[in-house]
Amino acid sequence: MVGAWRERAVRRACLLDARLRTLAAEPEEGAATAEYAVVLVAATGFAALLVAILKSGTVKTLLTDIIKQALNV
């Protein structure tokens, strides 16, 4: 009878430990997802800035001149 109680207590302690570890792990996973979202937004903003810069007339002229010089050599 004592052996059965002991087994049940050990089993419940293991289940409680597993639940606590699962609850403790979830906030870190959410934080990682939030960090990826922030990086994605920053990268998208940087890409939009680059597109705006590359569409400007001055940059187009500079790039065209560089390409023409490279092809003439």
PQR file with spaces between the fields and no chain letter, atoms N, CA, C, O and H, PARSE charges and radii, in Angstrom:
ATOM       1  N    MET     1       0.824   -1.190    0.000 -0.4000 1.5000
ATOM       2  CA   MET     1       0.000    0.000    0.000 -0.0000 2.0000
ATOM       3  C    MET     1       0.872    1.259    0.000  0.5500 1.7000
ATOM       4  O    MET     1       0.584    2.203   -0.736 -0.5500 1.4000
ATOM       5  N    VAL     2       1.921    1.287    0.807 -0.4000 1.5000
ATOM       6  CA   VAL     2       2.820    2.432    0.850 -0.0000 2.0000
ATOM       7  C    VAL     2       3.569    2.552   -0.472  0.5500 1.7000
ATOM       8  O    VAL     2       3.824    3.658   -0.948 -0.5500 1.4000
ATOM       9  H    VAL     2       2.154    0.520    1.405  0.4000 1.0000
ATOM      10  N    GLY     3       3.920    1.419   -1.060 -0.4000 1.5000
ATOM      11  CA   GLY     3       4.621    1.416   -2.342 -0.0000 2.0000
ATOM      12  C    GLY     3       3.760    2.029   -3.444  0.5500 1.7000
ATOM      13  O    GLY     3       4.276    2.743   -4.305 -0.5500 1.4000
ATOM      14  H    GLY     3       3.713    0.520   -0.673  0.4000 1.0000
ATOM      15  N    ALA     4       2.471    1.762   -3.428 -0.4000 1.5000
ATOM      16  CA   ALA     4       1.557    2.311   -4.438 -0.0000 2.0000
ATOM      17  C    ALA     4       1.441    3.821   -4.264  0.5500 1.7000
ATOM      18  O    ALA     4       1.425    4.567   -5.242 -0.5500 1.4000
ATOM      19  H    ALA     4       2.051    1.182   -2.730  0.4000 1.0000
ATOM      20  N    TRP     5       1.361    4.265   -3.007 -0.4000 1.5000
ATOM      21  CA   TRP     5       1.290    5.724   -2.759 -0.0000 2.0000
ATOM      22  C    TRP     5       2.563    6.415   -3.246  0.5500 1.7000
ATOM      23  O    TRP     5       2.534    7.499   -3.829 -0.5500 1.4000
ATOM      24  H    TRP     5       1.374    3.659   -2.212  0.4000 1.0000
ATOM      25  N    ARG     6       3.673    5.741   -2.980 -0.4000 1.5000
ATOM      26  CA   ARG     6       4.961    6.309   -3.396 -0.0000 2.0000
ATOM      27  C    ARG     6       5.020    6.432   -4.921  0.5500 1.7000
ATOM      28  O    ARG     6       5.429    7.465   -5.450 -0.5500 1.4000
ATOM      29  H    ARG     6       3.696    4.861   -2.506  0.4000 1.0000
ATOM      30  N    GLU     7       4.611    5.379   -5.615 -0.4000 1.5000
ATOM      31  CA   GLU     7       4.617    5.417   -7.082 -0.0000 2.0000
ATOM      32  C    GLU     7       3.715    6.522   -7.610  0.5500 1.7000
ATOM      33  O    GLU     7       4.084    7.249   -8.533 -0.5500 1.4000
ATOM      34  H    GLU     7       4.279    4.540   -5.185  0.4000 1.0000
ATOM      35  N    ARG     8       2.530    6.644   -7.018 -0.4000 1.5000
ATOM      36  CA   ARG     8       1.600    7.687   -7.444 -0.0000 2.0000
ATOM      37  C    ARG     8       2.162    9.076   -7.184  0.5500 1.7000
ATOM      38  O    ARG     8       1.987    9.980   -8.001 -0.5500 1.4000
ATOM      39  H    ARG     8       2.231    6.054   -6.268  0.4000 1.0000
ATOM      40  N    ALA     9       2.833    9.251   -6.054 -0.4000 1.5000
ATOM      41  CA   ALA     9       3.418   10.547   -5.719 -0.0000 2.0000
ATOM      42  C    ALA     9       4.556   10.883   -6.687  0.5500 1.7000
ATOM      43  O    ALA     9       4.677   12.028   -7.122 -0.5500 1.4000
ATOM      44  H    ALA     9       2.975    8.516   -5.391  0.4000 1.0000
ATOM      45  N    VAL    10       5.379    9.906   -7.024 -0.4000 1.5000
ATOM      46  CA   VAL    10       6.475   10.135   -7.968 -0.0000 2.0000
ATOM      47  C    VAL    10       5.913   10.470   -9.345  0.5500 1.7000
ATOM      48  O    VAL    10       6.416   11.375  -10.011 -0.5500 1.4000
ATOM      49  H    VAL    10       5.280    8.976   -6.670  0.4000 1.0000
ATOM      50  N    ARG    11       4.884    9.758   -9.777 -0.4000 1.5000
ATOM      51  CA   ARG    11       4.274   10.010  -11.076 -0.0000 2.0000
ATOM      52  C    ARG    11       3.689   11.424  -11.138  0.5500 1.7000
ATOM      53  O    ARG    11       3.860   12.127  -12.134 -0.5500 1.4000
ATOM      54  H    ARG    11       4.476    9.023   -9.236  0.4000 1.0000
ATOM      55  N    ARG    12       3.003   11.832  -10.079 -0.4000 1.5000
ATOM      56  CA   ARG    12       2.414   13.178  -10.046 -0.0000 2.0000
ATOM      57  C    ARG    12       3.503   14.257  -10.009  0.5500 1.7000
ATOM      58  O    ARG    12       3.365   15.314  -10.627 -0.5500 1.4000
ATOM      59  H    ARG    12       2.864   11.261   -9.270  0.4000 1.0000
ATOM      60  N    ALA    13       4.580   13.977   -9.281 -0.4000 1.5000
ATOM      61  CA   ALA    13       5.684   14.941   -9.226 -0.0000 2.0000
ATOM      62  C    ALA    13       6.313   15.103  -10.606  0.5500 1.7000
ATOM      63  O    ALA    13       6.673   16.215  -10.992 -0.5500 1.4000
ATOM      64  H    ALA    13       4.692   13.119   -8.780  0.4000 1.0000
ATOM      65  N    CYS    14       6.449   14.021  -11.345 -0.4000 1.5000
ATOM      66  CA   CYS    14       7.007   14.097  -12.703 -0.0000 2.0000
ATOM      67  C    CYS    14       6.079   14.887  -13.625  0.5500 1.7000
ATOM      68  O    CYS    14       6.543   15.703  -14.421 -0.5500 1.4000
ATOM      69  H    CYS    14       6.156   13.117  -11.031  0.4000 1.0000
ATOM      70  N    LEU    15       4.771   14.647  -13.520 -0.4000 1.5000
ATOM      71  CA   LEU    15       3.816   15.389  -14.342 -0.0000 2.0000
ATOM      72  C    LEU    15       3.840   16.879  -14.008  0.5500 1.7000
ATOM      73  O    LEU    15       3.788   17.723  -14.902 -0.5500 1.4000
ATOM      74  H    LEU    15       4.394   13.984  -12.873  0.4000 1.0000
ATOM      75  N    LEU    16       3.917   17.194  -12.721 -0.4000 1.5000
ATOM      76  CA   LEU    16       3.980   18.595  -12.299 -0.0000 2.0000
ATOM      77  C    LEU    16       5.256   19.258  -12.814  0.5500 1.7000
ATOM      78  O    LEU    16       5.233   20.404  -13.263 -0.5500 1.4000
ATOM      79  H    LEU    16       3.958   16.508  -11.995  0.4000 1.0000
ATOM      80  N    ASP    17       6.355   18.535  -12.745 -0.4000 1.5000
ATOM      81  CA   ASP    17       7.620   19.064  -13.246 -0.0000 2.0000
ATOM      82  C    ASP    17       7.533   19.322  -14.753  0.5500 1.7000
ATOM      83  O    ASP    17       8.015   20.346  -15.238 -0.5500 1.4000
ATOM      84  H    ASP    17       6.373   17.604  -12.381  0.4000 1.0000
ATOM      85  N    ALA    18       6.926   18.406  -15.485 -0.4000 1.5000
ATOM      86  CA   ALA    18       6.785   18.574  -16.941 -0.0000 2.0000
ATOM      87  C    ALA    18       5.903   19.778  -17.260  0.5500 1.7000
ATOM      88  O    ALA    18       6.201   20.536  -18.183 -0.5500 1.4000
ATOM      89  H    ALA    18       6.534   17.574  -15.091  0.4000 1.0000
ATOM      90  N    ARG    19       4.819   19.959  -16.505 -0.4000 1.5000
ATOM      91  CA   ARG    19       3.936   21.109  -16.733 -0.0000 2.0000
ATOM      92  C    ARG    19       4.649   22.423  -16.460  0.5500 1.7000
ATOM      93  O    ARG    19       4.523   23.379  -17.225 -0.5500 1.4000
ATOM      94  H    ARG    19       4.577   19.343  -15.756  0.4000 1.0000
ATOM      95  N    LEU    20       5.404   22.464  -15.359 -0.4000 1.5000
ATOM      96  CA   LEU    20       6.133   23.688  -15.009 -0.0000 2.0000
ATOM      97  C    LEU    20       7.188   24.020  -16.061  0.5500 1.7000
ATOM      98  O    LEU    20       7.371   25.187  -16.408 -0.5500 1.4000
ATOM      99  H    LEU    20       5.507   21.687  -14.738  0.4000 1.0000
ATOM     100  N    ARG    21       7.884   23.002  -16.569 -0.4000 1.5000
ATOM     101  CA   ARG    21       8.882   23.247  -17.612 -0.0000 2.0000
ATOM     102  C    ARG    21       8.219   23.753  -18.895  0.5500 1.7000
ATOM     103  O    ARG    21       8.762   24.627  -19.571 -0.5500 1.4000
ATOM     104  H    ARG    21       7.735   22.054  -16.287  0.4000 1.0000
ATOM     105  N    THR    22       7.054   23.212  -19.230 -0.4000 1.5000
ATOM     106  CA   THR    22       6.338   23.657  -20.423 -0.0000 2.0000
ATOM     107  C    THR    22       5.889   25.099  -20.267  0.5500 1.7000
ATOM     108  O    THR    22       6.026   25.889  -21.201 -0.5500 1.4000
ATOM     109  H    THR    22       6.613   22.502  -18.682  0.4000 1.0000
ATOM     110  N    LEU    23       5.360   25.455  -19.117 -0.4000 1.5000
ATOM     111  CA   LEU    23       4.915   26.827  -18.895 -0.0000 2.0000
ATOM     112  C    LEU    23       6.084   27.802  -18.897  0.5500 1.7000
ATOM     113  O    LEU    23       5.947   28.936  -19.356 -0.5500 1.4000
ATOM     114  H    LEU    23       5.249   24.814  -18.358  0.4000 1.0000
ATOM     115  N    ALA    24       7.216   27.375  -18.397 -0.4000 1.5000
ATOM     116  CA   ALA    24       8.386   28.246  -18.355 -0.0000 2.0000
ATOM     117  C    ALA    24       8.990   28.431  -19.747  0.5500 1.7000
ATOM     118  O    ALA    24       9.607   29.463  -20.009 -0.5500 1.4000
ATOM     119  H    ALA    24       7.327   26.453  -18.025  0.4000 1.0000
ATOM     120  N    ALA    25       8.829   27.468  -20.633 -0.4000 1.5000
ATOM     121  CA   ALA    25       9.436   27.542  -21.966 -0.0000 2.0000
ATOM     122  C    ALA    25       8.626   28.419  -22.921  0.5500 1.7000
ATOM     123  O    ALA    25       9.197   28.989  -23.851 -0.5500 1.4000
ATOM     124  H    ALA    25       8.327   26.629  -20.420  0.4000 1.0000
ATOM     125  N    GLU    26       7.329   28.542  -22.721 -0.4000 1.5000
ATOM     126  CA   GLU    26       6.483   29.275  -23.665 -0.0000 2.0000
ATOM     127  C    GLU    26       6.830   30.750  -23.795  0.5500 1.7000
ATOM     128  O    GLU    26       6.852   31.241  -24.924 -0.5500 1.4000
ATOM     129  H    GLU    26       6.865   28.079  -21.966  0.4000 1.0000
ATOM     130  N    PRO    27       7.102   31.496  -22.726 -0.5600 1.5000
ATOM     131  CA   PRO    27       7.416   32.915  -22.917  0.2800 2.0000
ATOM     132  C    PRO    27       8.661   33.148  -23.779  0.5500 1.7000
ATOM     133  O    PRO    27       8.715   34.128  -24.523 -0.5500 1.4000
ATOM     134  N    GLU    28       9.645   32.278  -23.694 -0.4000 1.5000
ATOM     135  CA   GLU    28      10.847   32.442  -24.509 -0.0000 2.0000
ATOM     136  C    GLU    28      10.533   32.256  -25.978  0.5500 1.7000
ATOM     137  O    GLU    28      11.083   32.966  -26.820 -0.5500 1.4000
ATOM     138  H    GLU    28       9.601   31.482  -23.090  0.4000 1.0000
ATOM     139  N    GLU    29       9.660   31.316  -26.303 -0.4000 1.5000
ATOM     140  CA   GLU    29       9.293   31.093  -27.693 -0.0000 2.0000
ATOM     141  C    GLU    29       8.564   32.306  -28.245  0.5500 1.7000
ATOM     142  O    GLU    29       8.789   32.693  -29.392 -0.5500 1.4000
ATOM     143  H    GLU    29       9.213   30.740  -25.619  0.4000 1.0000
ATOM     144  N    GLY    30       7.701   32.903  -27.454 -0.4000 1.5000
ATOM     145  CA   GLY    30       6.999   34.100  -27.887 -0.0000 2.0000
ATOM     146  C    GLY    30       7.943   35.271  -28.077  0.5500 1.7000
ATOM     147  O    GLY    30       7.776   36.072  -28.997 -0.5500 1.4000
ATOM     148  H    GLY    30       7.518   32.588  -26.523  0.4000 1.0000
ATOM     149  N    ALA    31       8.935   35.369  -27.206 -0.4000 1.5000
ATOM     150  CA   ALA    31       9.905   36.453  -27.319 -0.0000 2.0000
ATOM     151  C    ALA    31      10.712   36.305  -28.598  0.5500 1.7000
ATOM     152  O    ALA    31      10.991   37.297  -29.272 -0.5500 1.4000
ATOM     153  H    ALA    31       9.071   34.719  -26.459  0.4000 1.0000
ATOM     154  N    ALA    32      11.087   35.090  -28.938 -0.4000 1.5000
ATOM     155  CA   ALA    32      11.837   34.864  -30.171 -0.0000 2.0000
ATOM     156  C    ALA    32      10.997   35.251  -31.379  0.5500 1.7000
ATOM     157  O    ALA    32      11.511   35.849  -32.324 -0.5500 1.4000
ATOM     158  H    ALA    32      10.861   34.284  -28.390  0.4000 1.0000
ATOM     159  N    THR    33       9.729   34.923  -31.359 -0.4000 1.5000
ATOM     160  CA   THR    33       8.840   35.278  -32.463 -0.0000 2.0000
ATOM     161  C    THR    33       8.714   36.789  -32.577  0.5500 1.7000
ATOM     162  O    THR    33       8.720   37.329  -33.683 -0.5500 1.4000
ATOM     163  H    THR    33       9.311   34.438  -30.591  0.4000 1.0000
ATOM     164  N    ALA    34       8.603   37.465  -31.460 -0.4000 1.5000
ATOM     165  CA   ALA    34       8.503   38.927  -31.480 -0.0000 2.0000
ATOM     166  C    ALA    34       9.795   39.548  -32.007  0.5500 1.7000
ATOM     167  O    ALA    34       9.756   40.531  -32.748 -0.5500 1.4000
ATOM     168  H    ALA    34       8.598   37.026  -30.562  0.4000 1.0000
ATOM     169  N    GLU    35      10.936   38.978  -31.628 -0.4000 1.5000
ATOM     170  CA   GLU    35      12.210   39.495  -32.130 -0.0000 2.0000
ATOM     171  C    GLU    35      12.306   39.326  -33.643  0.5500 1.7000
ATOM     172  O    GLU    35      12.786   40.223  -34.336 -0.5500 1.4000
ATOM     173  H    GLU    35      10.967   38.179  -31.027  0.4000 1.0000
ATOM     174  N    TYR    36      11.856   38.189  -34.158 -0.4000 1.5000
ATOM     175  CA   TYR    36      11.869   37.977  -35.604 -0.0000 2.0000
ATOM     176  C    TYR    36      10.951   38.968  -36.297  0.5500 1.7000
ATOM     177  O    TYR    36      11.278   39.460  -37.377 -0.5500 1.4000
ATOM     178  H    TYR    36      11.467   37.460  -33.595  0.4000 1.0000
ATOM     179  N    ALA    37       9.816   39.265  -35.699 -0.4000 1.5000
ATOM     180  CA   ALA    37       8.888   40.226  -36.298 -0.0000 2.0000
ATOM     181  C    ALA    37       9.512   41.621  -36.355  0.5500 1.7000
ATOM     182  O    ALA    37       9.359   42.328  -37.351 -0.5500 1.4000
ATOM     183  H    ALA    37       9.551   38.865  -34.822  0.4000 1.0000
ATOM     184  N    VAL    38      10.205   42.013  -35.305 -0.4000 1.5000
ATOM     185  CA   VAL    38      10.855   43.327  -35.296 -0.0000 2.0000
ATOM     186  C    VAL    38      11.941   43.389  -36.365  0.5500 1.7000
ATOM     187  O    VAL    38      12.065   44.397  -37.061 -0.5500 1.4000
ATOM     188  H    VAL    38      10.329   41.438  -34.496  0.4000 1.0000
ATOM     189  N    VAL    39      12.723   42.331  -36.502 -0.4000 1.5000
ATOM     190  CA   VAL    39      13.771   42.292  -37.521 -0.0000 2.0000
ATOM     191  C    VAL    39      13.151   42.339  -38.911  0.5500 1.7000
ATOM     192  O    VAL    39      13.674   43.016  -39.796 -0.5500 1.4000
ATOM     193  H    VAL    39      12.622   41.512  -35.937  0.4000 1.0000
ATOM     194  N    LEU    40      12.056   41.636  -39.114 -0.4000 1.5000
ATOM     195  CA   LEU    40      11.382   41.636  -40.412 -0.0000 2.0000
ATOM     196  C    LEU    40      10.873   43.029  -40.774  0.5500 1.7000
ATOM     197  O    LEU    40      11.011   43.462  -41.918 -0.5500 1.4000
ATOM     198  H    LEU    40      11.631   41.085  -38.395  0.4000 1.0000
ATOM     199  N    VAL    41      10.288   43.728  -39.811 -0.4000 1.5000
ATOM     200  CA   VAL    41       9.804   45.091  -40.061 -0.0000 2.0000
ATOM     201  C    VAL    41      10.972   46.020  -40.376  0.5500 1.7000
ATOM     202  O    VAL    41      10.880   46.849  -41.281 -0.5500 1.4000
ATOM     203  H    VAL    41      10.175   43.377  -38.882  0.4000 1.0000
ATOM     204  N    ALA    42      12.062   45.887  -39.640 -0.4000 1.5000
ATOM     205  CA   ALA    42      13.237   46.726  -39.891 -0.0000 2.0000
ATOM     206  C    ALA    42      13.833   46.443  -41.269  0.5500 1.7000
ATOM     207  O    ALA    42      14.219   47.372  -41.978 -0.5500 1.4000
ATOM     208  H    ALA    42      12.137   45.213  -38.905  0.4000 1.0000
ATOM     209  N    ALA    43      13.908   45.191  -41.646 -0.4000 1.5000
ATOM     210  CA   ALA    43      14.458   44.834  -42.958 -0.0000 2.0000
ATOM     211  C    ALA    43      13.567   45.350  -44.081  0.5500 1.7000
ATOM     212  O    ALA    43      14.065   45.803  -45.112 -0.5500 1.4000
ATOM     213  H    ALA    43      13.594   44.436  -41.070  0.4000 1.0000
ATOM     214  N    THR    44      12.270   45.285  -43.888 -0.4000 1.5000
ATOM     215  CA   THR    44      11.345   45.798  -44.897 -0.0000 2.0000
ATOM     216  C    THR    44      11.493   47.311  -45.042  0.5500 1.7000
ATOM     217  O    THR    44      11.482   47.834  -46.156 -0.5500 1.4000
ATOM     218  H    THR    44      11.866   44.917  -43.051  0.4000 1.0000
ATOM     219  N    GLY    45      11.627   48.003  -43.935 -0.4000 1.5000
ATOM     220  CA   GLY    45      11.837   49.452  -43.981 -0.0000 2.0000
ATOM     221  C    GLY    45      13.139   49.811  -44.672  0.5500 1.7000
ATOM     222  O    GLY    45      13.188   50.765  -45.449 -0.5500 1.4000
ATOM     223  H    GLY    45      11.636   47.578  -43.030  0.4000 1.0000
ATOM     224  N    PHE    46      14.195   49.055  -44.396 -0.4000 1.5000
ATOM     225  CA   PHE    46      15.484   49.299  -45.029 -0.0000 2.0000
ATOM     226  C    PHE    46      15.396   49.045  -46.534  0.5500 1.7000
ATOM     227  O    PHE    46      15.967   49.798  -47.323 -0.5500 1.4000
ATOM     228  H    PHE    46      14.155   48.280  -43.765  0.4000 1.0000
ATOM     229  N    ALA    47      14.686   47.994  -46.936 -0.4000 1.5000
ATOM     230  CA   ALA    47      14.519   47.699  -48.362 -0.0000 2.0000
ATOM     231  C    ALA    47      13.745   48.816  -49.054  0.5500 1.7000
ATOM     232  O    ALA    47      14.085   49.203  -50.173 -0.5500 1.4000
ATOM     233  H    ALA    47      14.222   47.382  -46.296  0.4000 1.0000
ATOM     234  N    ALA    48      12.717   49.332  -48.406 -0.4000 1.5000
ATOM     235  CA   ALA    48      11.953   50.440  -48.995 -0.0000 2.0000
ATOM     236  C    ALA    48      12.826   51.682  -49.149  0.5500 1.7000
ATOM     237  O    ALA    48      12.725   52.396  -50.147 -0.5500 1.4000
ATOM     238  H    ALA    48      12.441   49.017  -47.498  0.4000 1.0000
ATOM     239  N    LEU    49      13.669   51.934  -48.175 -0.4000 1.5000
ATOM     240  CA   LEU    49      14.594   53.068  -48.260 -0.0000 2.0000
ATOM     241  C    LEU    49      15.573   52.900  -49.423  0.5500 1.7000
ATOM     242  O    LEU    49      15.842   53.851  -50.157 -0.5500 1.4000
ATOM     243  H    LEU    49      13.751   51.353  -47.365  0.4000 1.0000
ATOM     244  N    LEU    50      16.099   51.693  -49.584 -0.4000 1.5000
ATOM     245  CA   LEU    50      17.018   51.438  -50.697 -0.0000 2.0000
ATOM     246  C    LEU    50      16.329   51.622  -52.049  0.5500 1.7000
ATOM     247  O    LEU    50      16.919   52.183  -52.973 -0.5500 1.4000
ATOM     248  H    LEU    50      15.880   50.921  -48.987  0.4000 1.0000
ATOM     249  N    VAL    51      15.107   51.161  -52.168 -0.4000 1.5000
ATOM     250  CA   VAL    51      14.366   51.329  -53.420 -0.0000 2.0000
ATOM     251  C    VAL    51      14.170   52.813  -53.713  0.5500 1.7000
ATOM     252  O    VAL    51      14.336   53.249  -54.853 -0.5500 1.4000
ATOM     253  H    VAL    51      14.628   50.705  -51.418  0.4000 1.0000
ATOM     254  N    ALA    52      13.821   53.582  -52.699 -0.4000 1.5000
ATOM     255  CA   ALA    52      13.623   55.020  -52.895 -0.0000 2.0000
ATOM     256  C    ALA    52      14.924   55.698  -53.330  0.5500 1.7000
ATOM     257  O    ALA    52      14.914   56.575  -54.194 -0.5500 1.4000
ATOM     258  H    ALA    52      13.686   53.228  -51.773  0.4000 1.0000
ATOM     259  N    ILE    53      16.035   55.289  -52.731 -0.4000 1.5000
ATOM     260  CA   ILE    53      17.330   55.879  -53.094 -0.0000 2.0000
ATOM     261  C    ILE    53      17.716   55.490  -54.513  0.5500 1.7000
ATOM     262  O    ILE    53      18.180   56.328  -55.286 -0.5500 1.4000
ATOM     263  H    ILE    53      16.043   54.577  -52.030  0.4000 1.0000
ATOM     264  N    LEU    54      17.526   54.223  -54.855 -0.4000 1.5000
ATOM     265  CA   LEU    54      17.928   53.761  -56.185 -0.0000 2.0000
ATOM     266  C    LEU    54      17.060   54.341  -57.295  0.5500 1.7000
ATOM     267  O    LEU    54      17.495   54.389  -58.445 -0.5500 1.4000
ATOM     268  H    LEU    54      17.149   53.542  -54.227  0.4000 1.0000
ATOM     269  N    LYS    55      15.862   54.778  -56.984 -0.4000 1.5000
ATOM     270  CA   LYS    55      14.989   55.379  -58.000 -0.0000 2.0000
ATOM     271  C    LYS    55      15.334   56.840  -58.263  0.5500 1.7000
ATOM     272  O    LYS    55      14.856   57.417  -59.239 -0.5500 1.4000
ATOM     273  H    LYS    55      15.509   54.739  -56.049  0.4000 1.0000
ATOM     274  N    SER    56      16.144   57.439  -57.421 -0.4000 1.5000
ATOM     275  CA   SER    56      16.472   58.850  -57.617 -0.0000 2.0000
ATOM     276  C    SER    56      17.349   59.007  -58.868  0.5500 1.7000
ATOM     277  O    SER    56      18.110   58.107  -59.225 -0.5500 1.4000
ATOM     278  H    SER    56      16.533   56.970  -56.628  0.4000 1.0000
ATOM     279  N    GLY    57      17.228   60.155  -59.516 -0.4000 1.5000
ATOM     280  CA   GLY    57      17.952   60.402  -60.758 -0.0000 2.0000
ATOM     281  C    GLY    57      19.448   60.393  -60.599  0.5500 1.7000
ATOM     282  O    GLY    57      20.162   59.889  -61.465 -0.5500 1.4000
ATOM     283  H    GLY    57      16.610   60.885  -59.226  0.4000 1.0000
ATOM     284  N    THR    58      19.937   60.942  -59.506 -0.4000 1.5000
ATOM     285  CA   THR    58      21.383   61.015  -59.269 -0.0000 2.0000
ATOM     286  C    THR    58      21.991   59.626  -59.166  0.5500 1.7000
ATOM     287  O    THR    58      23.028   59.350  -59.770 -0.5500 1.4000
ATOM     288  H    THR    58      19.357   61.352  -58.802  0.4000 1.0000
ATOM     289  N    VAL    59      21.354   58.762  -58.411 -0.4000 1.5000
ATOM     290  CA   VAL    59      21.889   57.407  -58.232 -0.0000 2.0000
ATOM     291  C    VAL    59      21.800   56.638  -59.540  0.5500 1.7000
ATOM     292  O    VAL    59      22.720   55.890  -59.873 -0.5500 1.4000
ATOM     293  H    VAL    59      20.512   58.986  -57.921  0.4000 1.0000
ATOM     294  N    LYS    60      20.719   56.803  -60.287 -0.4000 1.5000
ATOM     295  CA   LYS    60      20.602   56.132  -61.587 -0.0000 2.0000
ATOM     296  C    LYS    60      21.738   56.549  -62.511  0.5500 1.7000
ATOM     297  O    LYS    60      22.332   55.714  -63.193 -0.5500 1.4000
ATOM     298  H    LYS    60      19.972   57.410  -60.017  0.4000 1.0000
ATOM     299  N    THR    61      22.036   57.844  -62.531 -0.4000 1.5000
ATOM     300  CA   THR    61      23.116   58.340  -63.378 -0.0000 2.0000
ATOM     301  C    THR    61      24.455   57.757  -62.944  0.5500 1.7000
ATOM     302  O    THR    61      25.237   57.320  -63.788 -0.5500 1.4000
ATOM     303  H    THR    61      21.553   58.523  -61.978  0.4000 1.0000
ATOM     304  N    LEU    62      24.728   57.746  -61.651 -0.4000 1.5000
ATOM     305  CA   LEU    62      25.988   57.192  -61.143 -0.0000 2.0000
ATOM     306  C    LEU    62      26.130   55.716  -61.508  0.5500 1.7000
ATOM     307  O    LEU    62      27.186   55.285  -61.970 -0.5500 1.4000
ATOM     308  H    LEU    62      24.092   58.101  -60.966  0.4000 1.0000
ATOM     309  N    LEU    63      25.064   54.945  -61.299 -0.4000 1.5000
ATOM     310  CA   LEU    63      25.130   53.512  -61.606 -0.0000 2.0000
ATOM     311  C    LEU    63      25.297   53.279  -63.110  0.5500 1.7000
ATOM     312  O    LEU    63      26.046   52.397  -63.529 -0.5500 1.4000
ATOM     313  H    LEU    63      24.206   55.295  -60.923  0.4000 1.0000
ATOM     314  N    THR    64      24.603   54.067  -63.905 -0.4000 1.5000
ATOM     315  CA   THR    64      24.720   53.931  -65.358 -0.0000 2.0000
ATOM     316  C    THR    64      26.145   54.245  -65.810  0.5500 1.7000
ATOM     317  O    THR    64      26.699   53.534  -66.648 -0.5500 1.4000
ATOM     318  H    THR    64      23.994   54.783  -63.564  0.4000 1.0000
ATOM     319  N    ASP    65      26.733   55.293  -65.267 -0.4000 1.5000
ATOM     320  CA   ASP    65      28.112   55.644  -65.615 -0.0000 2.0000
ATOM     321  C    ASP    65      29.097   54.550  -65.216  0.5500 1.7000
ATOM     322  O    ASP    65      30.024   54.236  -65.963 -0.5500 1.4000
ATOM     323  H    ASP    65      26.283   55.870  -64.586  0.4000 1.0000
ATOM     324  N    ILE    66      28.891   53.974  -64.037 -0.4000 1.5000
ATOM     325  CA   ILE    66      29.778   52.888  -63.584 -0.0000 2.0000
ATOM     326  C    ILE    66      29.686   51.691  -64.524  0.5500 1.7000
ATOM     327  O    ILE    66      30.700   51.091  -64.882 -0.5500 1.4000
ATOM     328  H    ILE    66      28.138   54.229  -63.430  0.4000 1.0000
ATOM     329  N    ILE    67      28.462   51.350  -64.919 -0.4000 1.5000
ATOM     330  CA   ILE    67      28.272   50.206  -65.818 -0.0000 2.0000
ATOM     331  C    ILE    67      28.878   50.494  -67.195  0.5500 1.7000
ATOM     332  O    ILE    67      29.504   49.616  -67.787 -0.5500 1.4000
ATOM     333  H    ILE    67      27.639   51.837  -64.628  0.4000 1.0000
ATOM     334  N    LYS    68      28.700   51.696  -67.701 -0.4000 1.5000
ATOM     335  CA   LYS    68      29.271   52.059  -69.006 -0.0000 2.0000
ATOM     336  C    LYS    68      30.793   51.992  -68.969  0.5500 1.7000
ATOM     337  O    LYS    68      31.413   51.504  -69.914 -0.5500 1.4000
ATOM     338  H    LYS    68      28.191   52.409  -67.220  0.4000 1.0000
ATOM     339  N    GLN    69      31.403   52.475  -67.888 -0.4000 1.5000
ATOM     340  CA   GLN    69      32.858   52.422  -67.767 -0.0000 2.0000
ATOM     341  C    GLN    69      33.351   50.978  -67.706  0.5500 1.7000
ATOM     342  O    GLN    69      34.379   50.640  -68.293 -0.5500 1.4000
ATOM     343  H    GLN    69      30.899   52.871  -67.120  0.4000 1.0000
ATOM     344  N    ALA    70      32.618   50.139  -66.999 -0.4000 1.5000
ATOM     345  CA   ALA    70      33.011   48.738  -66.871 -0.0000 2.0000
ATOM     346  C    ALA    70      32.911   48.015  -68.215  0.5500 1.7000
ATOM     347  O    ALA    70      33.750   47.174  -68.537 -0.5500 1.4000
ATOM     348  H    ALA    70      31.783   50.413  -66.523  0.4000 1.0000
ATOM     349  N    LEU    71      31.888   48.347  -68.991 -0.4000 1.5000
ATOM     350  CA   LEU    71      31.730   47.679  -70.279 -0.0000 2.0000
ATOM     351  C    LEU    71      32.711   48.195  -71.322  0.5500 1.7000
ATOM     352  O    LEU    71      33.064   47.457  -72.242 -0.5500 1.4000
ATOM     353  H    LEU    71      31.207   49.031  -68.729  0.4000 1.0000
ATOM     354  N    ASN    72      33.159   49.436  -71.207 -0.4000 1.5000
ATOM     355  CA   ASN    72      34.119   49.992  -72.160 -0.0000 2.0000
ATOM     356  C    ASN    72      35.530   49.471  -71.943  0.5500 1.7000
ATOM     357  O    ASN    72      36.342   49.497  -72.868 -0.5500 1.4000
ATOM     358  H    ASN    72      32.873   50.036  -70.460  0.4000 1.0000
ATOM     359  N    VAL    73      35.833   49.008  -70.762 -0.4000 1.5000
ATOM     360  CA   VAL    73      37.178   48.515  -70.470 -0.0000 2.0000
ATOM     361  C    VAL    73      37.300   47.166  -71.075  0.5500 1.7000
ATOM     362  O    VAL    73      38.351   46.533  -70.966 -0.5500 1.4000
ATOM     363  H    VAL    73      35.174   48.987  -70.011  0.4000 1.0000
